Amino acid sequence: MKLENLSNSTGGFENMNGMMALDSVIEKLAMNSNLKDSYIESQIKKSWSEILGEIPAKHINISRLKENILYLYTNSSTWRTELRLREKEIIKDINNLIKESKIESIIVR
């Protein structure tokens, strides 16, 4: 996408000078390309401790996001059980964070 087209389709991202903030440009480019899953994954990682809580976030890692499935890794059966019990809540929290119903399920390995 050309920057001219991007500036014409910003959807309200301009600041008072009519310029776009850098994070808005990056977000717009990511949403208009095949980088969307990577962008969403990075947004989830950035807020991971807020989503799970500080202690669980230290023991549960995001492996990847692929085809609306969030793959997580933990080496603890206790945390694996906790994730299974909270799966629907976690999915809801993530989808609220990214403002779309992107995550459909979680797989824990």
N, C-alpha and C positions, 0 to 999 in steps of 0.2 A: 504494500500500500504506500503510495506516495505521501509525503508529508503534507502537500497541499490538500489532498483528499482527507487526511486525518484532521487537519485544522478545520475543515468544513463540516466534519461529522463528529465533533467532540461531545455533543450531548451535554453541554453545560460545564465542561471542565476548565474553561478559561478563568484566569484571575481578573482583577480589575483592569489590568493593562491589555486585556485581550489575548494574553499569552497563556499557554498551558503549563502547569507545574510538571516537572520531570516525572514524578511518580504517576501522574495522570496519563502522560504520554506512554510510559512503559505499560501501564495497565491497558490502555486502549490498543496498543500494538499487540499485546499478548492475547487479548480477547478476540482479535481479528486475524489470528493465525493459528497454526497447528501447535503453538506453544501453550495453549490454554491449560492443559493438564499440569504441565510443569509450573506454570504460574500459580495455579490453585494449590498445588502441593507445597510451594514455597510459602504461600499465605497460611496454610495449615501449620507448617513447621514453625513459622514465626509466632503463632499463637498457641502452640501445643501445650505449654504449661498452664495457660489460662483455660484451655478446654478440659484437660484431664486433672489438673492440680499439680503442684510442684513435685511432690514425691512420685506419683505414678509416671509423670513425664520423664523422670530420670531413668526409669526402668523399662519404658516402652518406646520403641523407635518407629518412625515412619520409614517403611522400605520403599514404597512407590504408590502412585495413583495410576490405575490403568482401567479403562473401560468402566468407569463409575464404581470401581472397587478400590478401597483403601487397604493396602497391605501393610500390616504392622508386624514388628518383631519384638519378642521378649524371651529371655532365657529362663523365666520363672513361671511355673505352672500356677502359682497364686495370682500373678498379674494377668495371666491368660484367662483365668476364670473370672477375674474382675472385669476384664474387657467384654467377655461374653455376656455377663450380667448387665452391663451398662451400654451395650452396643447401640440400641435404639436412641438412648439419650445422647451418646457421643455423635452419632450420625446427625441428629437434629441440631446439636450445637454447632457442628462443622458447617452444615448447610445454611444455618442462620449467619454464621461468620462470612461465608462466601456469597451470601444473598442469592442462592439458587439451590435447587434440589439435585445436586450433582452426585453426591455420595449415596449409593444405594445399599451397599453392604461393606462389612469389614471382615478381612481374613487375617487371622493371627497365626504366626508361625514361630 
